[in-house]
Amino acid sequence: MKIVSWNCNGKFSDVFKEIIKENADIYVIQECEDPSKSKVEEYKEFASNYHWVGENIHKGLGIFASDDIKLDLVDLDDGGLRYFIPVRVNDSLNLLGIWTNPNVKYKVAEYPNEITRYYELHKGSGFFNEDLIMCGDFNCDARLKSTHAKNVYRMIEKMSEIGLVDTYHYLKEEKQGEESQATFFMYRHLDKPYHLDHVFASEGRINEFEIGDEVKWTQLSDHLPIIFKI
């Protein structure tokens, strides 16, 4: 199964035709429009099998699947945390789409804590287990240092409780904050790289993993897509 995670930087209905060239089974898209409110018919046709959450109809979190994929929303209260979509895929896989977007004063420090809080809220539900795949724009990069970095490591430690690792760092054997590949370029400037987008899975669950070409994708967004197979 092929999955793509991408923060499209808004106006997804204008650019979705580019990302679907990846021919993935599932797309986890951050900052996308609510398809039910869109006036773009082709976008609505693409979104025939999806779940979406958000407060702004122009920028939310969506999971889109091909029609042959069974995509069931799992009934987990978000507890006011933003944004998470828990789904059961084909009755065999738990997938958690993430776009951290905390409504707090100190956003940089708090981004990783949104994930930790969601985990703590639902770790007894059975949804969080070693077969879970988590992906999205975590807004987490240890190079931001200080309290943010401390919270990144705390989040990673919590995920290790159920046997999940950051797939990029596991495969590349790189340390947090020392990534050789970025996933985000501030203002789309290639000299302002960060590694904000992540995939968590158990060791060895994902072997085919790539980050999209920076020259191509920064024409469309400040984030690069993450493309992987399970």
QUIDA-V222550 format. One record per residue. PHI is phi in whole degrees, -180 to 180 (none if undefined). D_FIRST is the distance of its C-alpha to the first C-alpha in whole Angstrom. Layout:
# QUIDA-V222550
[[PHI,D_FIRST] [PHI,D_FIRST]]
This chain:
# QUIDA-V222550
[[none,0] [-104,4] [-128,7] [-122,10] [-117,13] [-156,17] [-90,20] [-83,22] [65,25] [86,26] [53,26] [-63,23] [-64,24] [-86,26] [-123,23] [-61,20] [-65,20] [-76,19] [-72,16] [-75,14] [-65,15] [-73,12] [54,10] [-83,8] [-82,6] [-138,8] [-121,11] [-107,13] [-120,17] [-99,20] [65,23] [-104,22] [-75,25] [-72,25] [-58,24] [-69,26] [-106,29] [-77,28] [-102,30] [-92,28] [-63,27] [-65,24] [-66,23] [-65,23] [-68,22] [-59,18] [-89,18] [-82,19] [-140,16] [-156,17] [-135,18] [-140,21] [-142,24] [167,26] [-101,30] [-107,30] [-62,29] [-94,28] [-147,27] [-136,24] [-114,21] [-132,18] [-119,15] [-120,14] [-130,11] [-67,11] [-65,14] [-89,12] [-100,10] [-86,13] [-125,13] [-105,16] [-70,19] [-91,20] [-80,24] [-122,24] [-66,27] [-78,27] [60,30] [82,31] [-84,28] [-130,27] [-118,24] [-139,21] [-129,19] [-93,18] [-132,15] [-108,14] [-106,11] [53,11] [57,14] [-139,12] [-138,11] [-93,13] [-128,12] [-117,15] [-85,16] [-135,19] [-142,22] [-69,25] [-153,28] [-70,31] [-97,34] [-137,36] [-68,39] [-101,37] [-63,34] [-58,33] [-71,34] [-88,32] [-50,29] [-63,28] [-67,30] [-60,28] [-71,25] [-60,27] [-65,29] [-64,26] [-62,25] [-61,28] [-68,29] [-124,26] [-65,25] [-93,27] [-82,25] [94,22] [-70,20] [-84,20] [-151,19] [-70,17] [-92,14] [-71,14] [-112,12] [-116,15] [-153,14] [147,17] [-90,20] [-81,22] [54,25] [-121,26] [-149,27] [-63,30] [-70,32] [-73,33] [63,35] [51,38] [-64,36] [-59,33] [-62,32] [-59,34] [-72,31] [-61,28] [-66,29] [-66,30] [-62,27] [-62,25] [-62,27] [-64,26] [-67,23] [-67,24] [-61,25] [-111,22] [83,21] [-98,19] [-128,19] [-73,19] [-60,16] [-57,18] [-69,21] [-66,20] [-74,18] [-85,21] [56,24] [-113,26] [-86,27] [-59,27] [86,29] [-126,29] [-70,26] [-83,26] [-121,24] [-91,24] [-119,22] [-144,25] [-128,28] [-59,31] [59,32] [65,30] [-89,33] [-69,31] [-94,34] [-127,33] [-88,29] [-142,27] [-117,24] [-101,23] [-104,20] [-142,18] [-129,15] [-112,16] [-158,14] [-72,16] [-58,17] [83,15] [-70,12] [-120,10] [-115,12] [-101,11] [-148,12] [-149,14] [-109,17] [-60,18] [-63,21] [-69,24] [-67,26] [-66,24] [-80,23] [-73,26] [-75,27] [-115,25] [-156,25] [-87,26] [-113,23] [-101,20] [-74,16] [-105,14] [-123,11] [-150,8] [-125,5] [-122,5]]
